[in-house]
Amino acid sequence: MRSITIHNLDPDVSRLIDKQAAEEGLSLNQLVKRLLRQALALPGHAPAPSRGFDDFSGLWTKEEAAAFKTTVKREVDPEDWK
């Protein structure tokens, strides 16, 4: 597949792309490819790239990750570092 670089991206466009990608949990690359397909009225979504070991390890939603973080105690026992 072909790659492109966009130089001198308008700051407002850059800010909105960053914001939308973060809100949707997408990489900038994923979001821009989707936006280009939509702008060109192409059907469907671009094929998803391989996500490495995600298929083997599973994925958490933001809500699941937040729930996990609230239940896990992150304490350091000084005795472990002697």
LINTA-V625620 format. One record per helix or strand. SS is the DSSP state (a for helix, b for strand). FROM is the first residue (numbers start at 1). TO is the last residue. If there is no record, write none. Layout:
SS;FROM;TO + SS;FROM;TO
This chain:
a;11;24 + a;28;39 + a;54;57 + a;62;71 + a;78;81
